């Protein structure tokens, strides 16, 4: 092998080892998944720039429910959603209408799920592999549908860490739910659950969320939460990245 080829091979080996080190070592300690619901415009204007500053991954769950189609002051455009994808963030499926899946007929749910998939395809975004249940409601029929459509992960509600060894990834619990009265100490306690192979899945809506004040997160409080993740040395990823972590752990 020529010297130049040897140098390239050595570089590739180094990069491969570095990637495996980054992916595996923090995951063995504190692994955190950040998720953001409801297509709020502050995801694009405030949240994403802050996450990029810290080097964090995240999943943005997109719906065209509420006033998405007519209120572009408070909801993202699909161009902004595409830009989130271009910046390396995951675009997940939160259904077209944000209706509770337990109250929908199978064909209604299928249509709402497929609509977001088609919109993603229109804007050059990969077909989602992560789903978020509107209002945290789940149903056996919804889980079956998601599995048949190739979804790997789906977030519900709750207040505990996700245990990949015990929990169905299509009814994944959240460890923290950002609300106006949620505190930094509660966030820290949720982060502390990310140990012994468990993953802390964090839920936020708008930062701020003007149209839905009951799920609003104050930007200053959110910044403090992100700073805690940084100072704690957490590995902060999108939901889809759990598939890679699981594969690396098996290897």
DRENDOZA-815073 format. One line per 3 residues: number of its first residue (from 1); their letters; for each residue z, y, x of C-alpha. Coordinates in steps of 0.5 Angstrom, whole numbers, plus 500, padded with zeros to 3 digits. Each point is the difference from the previous one (the first is absolute). Layout:
// DRENDOZA-815073
NUM) A) Z:Y:X  ...
END
This chain:
// DRENDOZA-815073
1) XXX) 500:500:500  498:507:503  506:505:501
4) XXX) 498:504:495  500:495:495  507:498:503
7) XXX) 502:507:498  498:500:493  503:493:499
10) XXX) 507:502:503  500:507:496  498:496:493
13) XXX) 506:495:502  505:506:501  498:503:494
16) XXX) 501:493:496  507:499:503  502:508:498
19) XXX) 497:499:493  504:493:499  506:504:503
22) XXX) 500:506:496  499:495:494  505:495:501
25) XXX) 506:503:503  502:506:495  498:495:495
28) XXX) 506:495:502  505:506:500  498:506:494
31) XXX) 494:499:496  499:506:495  494:500:495
34) XXX) 499:507:497  497:501:493  498:506:496
37) XXX) 498:499:493  496:504:495  494:504:504
40) XXX) 504:506:500  497:506:504  506:501:505
43) XXX) 498:493:503  494:503:503  503:507:501
46) XXX) 507:498:503  501:493:501  494:498:503
49) XXX) 501:505:506  507:499:501  499:492:500
52) XXX) 494:501:505  505:504:505  505:495:500
55) XXX) 495:494:501  502:497:493  495:495:496
58) XXX) 501:501:492  497:497:494  498:505:494
61) XXX) 499:497:494  495:503:496  499:501:492
64) XXX) 496:505:496  505:500:494  504:506:498
67) XXX) 496:506:501  496:498:506  493:501:498
70) XXX) 502:507:497  505:503:505  498:501:507
73) XXX) 506:505:502  505:494:499  496:494:501
76) XXX) 495:497:506  492:500:500  497:494:502
79) XXX) 497:504:506  508:501:502  501:492:499
82) XXX) 494:498:504  503:505:505  507:496:500
85) XXX) 496:494:501  496:503:506  506:502:503
88) XXX) 502:493:500  505:499:494  499:495:495
91) XXX) 498:501:493  503:496:495  499:498:493
94) XXX) 504:504:494  496:498:495  495:505:496
97) XXX) 505:502:494  507:499:503  501:496:494
100) XXX) 506:495:500  497:493:502  505:496:495
103) XXX) 497:504:494  492:499:502  496:494:498
106) XXX) 497:496:506  493:504:499  503:507:500
109) XXX) 504:498:506  494:497:503  496:506:499
112) XXX) 505:505:502  500:497:507  493:499:501
115) XXX) 499:507:498  504:502:506  496:495:505
118) XXX) 494:503:497  502:507:502  502:498:507
121) XXX) 493:497:501  497:506:498  503:504:505
124) XXX) 499:495:506  508:498:499  501:492:501
127) XXX) 502:496:494  507:501:499  505:494:502
130) XXX) 506:503:498  503:502:493  505:504:497
133) XXX) 503:498:493  500:507:496  507:501:497
136) XXX) 502:494:505  499:495:494  497:493:502
139) XXX) 497:494:496  498:493:501  493:502:498
142) XXX) 500:506:505  502:496:506  495:495:498
145) XXX) 494:505:499  502:503:507  500:493:503
148) XXX) 493:499:497  497:506:503  503:499:507
151) XXX) 506:505:500  505:498:506  505:505:498
154) XXX) 503:503:494  506:505:499  505:500:494
157) XXX) 507:503:500  507:498:502  504:503:505
160) XXX) 500:494:506  496:498:506  494:496:499
163) XXX) 501:493:503  494:497:502  503:493:501
166) XXX) 503:500:492  496:505:496  493:500:497
169) XXX) 496:505:503  497:502:494  506:502:497
172) XXX) 503:504:506  507:503:499  501:507:503
175) XXX) 506:502:504  500:508:498  497:504:494
178) XXX) 499:507:502  503:505:494  503:507:500
181) XXX) 507:497:500  499:495:506  503:502:506
184) XXX) 499:499:508  506:495:500  497:496:495
187) XXX) 493:500:504  504:498:506  503:494:497
190) XXX) 494:498:497  497:500:507  506:496:503
193) XXX) 498:494:495  493:499:505  503:495:504
196) XXX) 500:492:501  493:500:498  501:504:494
199) XXX) 495:506:498  503:507:497  494:502:495
202) XXX) 501:507:499  497:504:493  499:507:500
205) XXX) 496:504:495  498:507:501  503:504:506
208) XXX) 501:505:496  498:497:493  499:506:495
211) XXX) 497:496:494  505:495:500  507:503:502
214) XXX) 504:494:499  497:496:506  499:506:504
217) XXX) 502:500:508  502:507:503  496:501:506
220) XXX) 506:501:505  503:494:498  494:496:501
223) XXX) 499:503:507  507:498:501  499:493:498
226) XXX) 494:499:504  504:503:506  505:495:499
229) XXX) 494:494:501  498:503:506  507:501:503
232) XXX) 501:493:498  494:497:504  498:497:493
235) XXX) 493:497:500  497:503:494  494:497:497
238) XXX) 495:500:494  501:494:495  494:497:502
241) XXX) 502:499:507  506:495:498  494:495:500
244) XXX) 499:501:508  508:500:501  500:493:496
247) XXX) 494:497:504  503:503:507  507:497:498
250) XX) 497:493:498  496:500:507
END
